[in-house]
């Protein structure tokens, strides 16, 4: 998607932080700044959601947990979108945490659907070929 060029004044300490992230990740300054802005907007729209680095990149997670939003939504769909059954499945999460995941999914359904499809595409053969160390010994 083509971007629109805008002039933005960035405080020097913020500029240095973005430059450091760019060096650490091997990405260019603009890519890192765009990613940070996208995440900030998503977190502001959906309080209770944070972003964390995972094996396959940064993903939306329920704050205070290691759970990715798509995992909660996958469970929600598997219990026929029954909020009470979802609460039982994740009894250790608060109502607010579950609402945050549901709100994020409603705001960004394409992102969640793509992650769920990617996860569903994994089978034992693909796992063994991509991660041979994960198989059983012998």
C-alpha positions as CSV (number, residue, x, y, z in Angstrom):
1,X,0.0,0.0,0.0
2,X,1.5,3.3,-1.0
3,X,2.1,5.8,1.8
4,X,1.4,9.5,2.1
5,X,4.4,11.7,2.9
6,X,3.8,13.9,5.9
7,X,6.2,16.1,7.9
8,X,6.3,15.3,11.6
9,X,8.4,16.8,14.3
10,X,9.7,14.0,16.5
11,X,11.4,14.7,19.8
12,X,15.1,13.9,19.7
13,X,14.9,11.1,22.3
14,X,12.0,9.4,20.4
15,X,14.0,9.8,17.2
16,X,17.0,8.0,18.8
17,X,14.7,5.2,20.1
18,X,13.3,4.6,16.6
19,X,16.8,4.6,15.1
20,X,17.9,2.1,17.7
21,X,15.0,-0.2,17.0
22,X,15.7,0.1,13.3
23,X,19.4,-1.0,13.9
24,X,18.3,-3.8,16.1
25,X,15.7,-5.2,13.6
26,X,17.6,-4.4,10.4
27,X,14.6,-2.4,9.2
28,X,14.7,1.1,7.8
29,X,13.6,4.0,9.9
30,X,10.3,4.6,8.1
31,X,9.2,0.9,8.4
32,X,9.8,1.0,12.2
33,X,8.1,4.3,12.6
34,X,5.0,3.1,10.6
35,X,4.9,-0.2,12.6
36,X,5.0,1.7,15.9
37,X,2.3,4.1,14.8
38,X,0.0,1.2,13.7
39,X,0.5,-0.6,17.0
40,X,-0.1,2.6,19.0
41,X,-3.4,3.2,17.1
42,X,-4.5,-0.4,17.7
43,X,-3.7,-0.3,21.4
44,X,-5.5,3.0,21.8
45,X,-8.6,1.7,20.0
46,X,-8.5,-1.5,22.0
47,X,-7.3,-0.9,25.6
48,X,-6.0,-4.1,27.1
49,X,-4.2,-5.2,24.0
50,X,-0.4,-5.1,23.7
51,X,2.0,-6.2,21.1
52,X,4.9,-8.6,21.6
53,X,7.5,-10.2,19.5
54,X,7.0,-13.9,18.8
55,X,8.7,-16.5,16.6
56,X,6.9,-15.2,13.5
57,X,6.8,-11.5,14.3
58,X,4.9,-9.1,16.4
59,X,1.4,-10.1,17.4
60,X,-1.5,-8.7,19.4
61,X,-1.8,-10.2,22.8
62,X,-4.1,-9.9,25.8
63,X,-2.2,-7.6,28.2
64,X,-0.9,-9.4,31.3
65,X,-0.9,-12.8,29.5
66,X,1.1,-14.7,26.9
67,X,-2.1,-15.3,25.0
68,X,-2.4,-14.0,21.5
69,X,-5.7,-12.5,20.5
70,X,-6.2,-15.0,17.7
71,X,-6.0,-17.9,20.2
72,X,-8.8,-16.5,22.4
73,X,-10.9,-15.9,19.3
74,X,-10.3,-19.4,18.0
75,X,-11.6,-20.7,21.3
76,X,-14.5,-18.3,21.2
77,X,-15.5,-19.6,17.8
78,X,-15.1,-23.2,18.9
79,X,-17.6,-22.7,21.7
80,X,-20.1,-21.2,19.3
81,X,-19.4,-17.7,20.4
82,X,-20.8,-18.3,23.8
83,X,-19.3,-15.8,26.3
84,X,-20.0,-17.9,29.3
85,X,-18.2,-20.9,27.8
86,X,-15.3,-18.7,26.8
87,X,-15.0,-17.4,30.4
88,X,-14.9,-21.0,31.6
89,X,-12.2,-21.9,29.0
90,X,-10.1,-19.0,30.2
91,X,-11.2,-18.9,33.9
92,X,-8.0,-17.1,34.9
93,X,-8.7,-14.1,32.7
94,X,-10.9,-11.2,33.7
95,X,-14.0,-10.1,31.8
96,X,-12.1,-7.0,30.7
97,X,-9.3,-9.1,29.3
98,X,-11.7,-11.2,27.3
99,X,-13.6,-8.2,26.1
100,X,-10.4,-6.6,24.9
101,X,-9.7,-9.7,22.8
102,X,-13.2,-9.7,21.4
103,X,-13.0,-6.0,20.7
104,X,-9.7,-6.3,18.9
105,X,-11.0,-9.1,16.8
106,X,-14.1,-7.0,15.9
107,X,-11.9,-4.1,14.9
108,X,-9.3,-6.1,13.0
109,X,-11.1,-9.2,11.7
110,X,-8.9,-9.7,8.6
111,X,-5.7,-9.8,10.8
112,X,-7.3,-12.4,13.2
113,X,-8.7,-14.6,10.3
114,X,-5.3,-14.6,8.6
115,X,-3.5,-15.7,11.8
116,X,-6.1,-18.4,12.4
117,X,-5.8,-19.7,8.8
118,X,-2.0,-19.7,9.1
119,X,-2.2,-21.7,12.3
120,X,-4.7,-24.2,10.8
121,X,-2.4,-24.9,7.9
122,X,0.2,-26.5,10.2
123,X,0.1,-30.3,10.3
124,X,2.6,-32.9,11.6
125,X,4.4,-33.2,8.2
126,X,4.9,-29.4,7.9
127,X,6.0,-29.1,11.5
128,X,8.7,-31.9,11.0
129,X,9.9,-30.4,7.8
130,X,10.2,-26.8,9.2
131,X,11.3,-27.8,12.7
132,X,13.0,-31.2,12.6
133,X,14.2,-30.8,16.2
134,X,10.6,-30.8,17.4
135,X,10.0,-34.4,16.4
136,X,10.4,-37.4,18.7
137,X,13.9,-38.8,19.1
138,X,14.9,-41.9,17.2
